[in-house]
Amino acid sequence: IRQISVDGAESRTYNASVQLSYTLFDGFRGRYRYEQLKTQNSAAQLSTRITIENTLLEVADAYLALLRAEENVNIREENLTLSEDRLERIREDRRVSSATELSVLNAEVSYNADEIELSAARVERKNAVRNLLYLMGDESDGDVNAADTFVLNESLNPDELLRLSMTQNAAILLAEEQTFLAELNKNIEGADRFPRISLSGSYGYFRQEIDASNLPL
């Protein structure tokens, strides 16, 4: 048996393939998922809007609380002024013996009570100012002069306002989006009942090169 040896012999093999797959029908899963993503995005925007609107409502409520506190301070100041005038008159009457000591004591008690109520009203107003500034993002110890004058737009139609409040209410719109999202989730789960139709194709290329082979005896 003769053996032949060839130096530097090489063998080469080339192999390439391409495969393509396309889904023709998936039980409407793709459409449902696309609608699901859009609905989730809309719901997130509505949730942000609700948060902003609630913050604005809190600011408005804090402003009205400040107005009430300021009105309470004004009332207590007027009461204290009246009590002070009454006390001075009774003391003057007591000096001329036209009033009893008991009347003076009663007037002093009323004056002290009104003074305490005024002090409490001022504390309440200070707390109202602090709460309003906090909601507005101001953490300073400043003061606020609230104006009690409001301009009412008399051209507003109550029926139109009611219609807009029902059609543009963020909470109602969010509930509707969540209901629609639940329906989409239900449809996605039910898509498994439909068959899946796919189209696929492939192409292959193969080549082999041999530089040396067995020779005959």
Salt bridges, closest charged atoms under 4 A:
GLU10 OE1 - ARG12 NH2 2.81
GLU35 OE2 - LYS38 NZ 3.63
GLU53 OE2 - ARG49 NE 2.92
GLU70 OE2 - ARG125 NH2 3.05
GLU77 OE2 - ARG122 NH2 3.38
GLU88 OE2 - ARG91 NH1 3.97
GLU92 OE1 - ARG95 NH2 2.33
GLU101 OE1 - ARG94 NE 3.36
GLU108 OE2 - ARG91 NH2 3.09
GLU117 OE1 - ARG76 NH1 2.91
ASP143 OD1 - ARG125 NH1 3.15
GLU160 OE2 - ARG163 NH2 2.56
ASP192 OD1 - ARG29 NH2 2.90
GLU209 OE1 - ARG12 NH1 3.88
GLU209 OE2 - ARG207 NH2 2.67
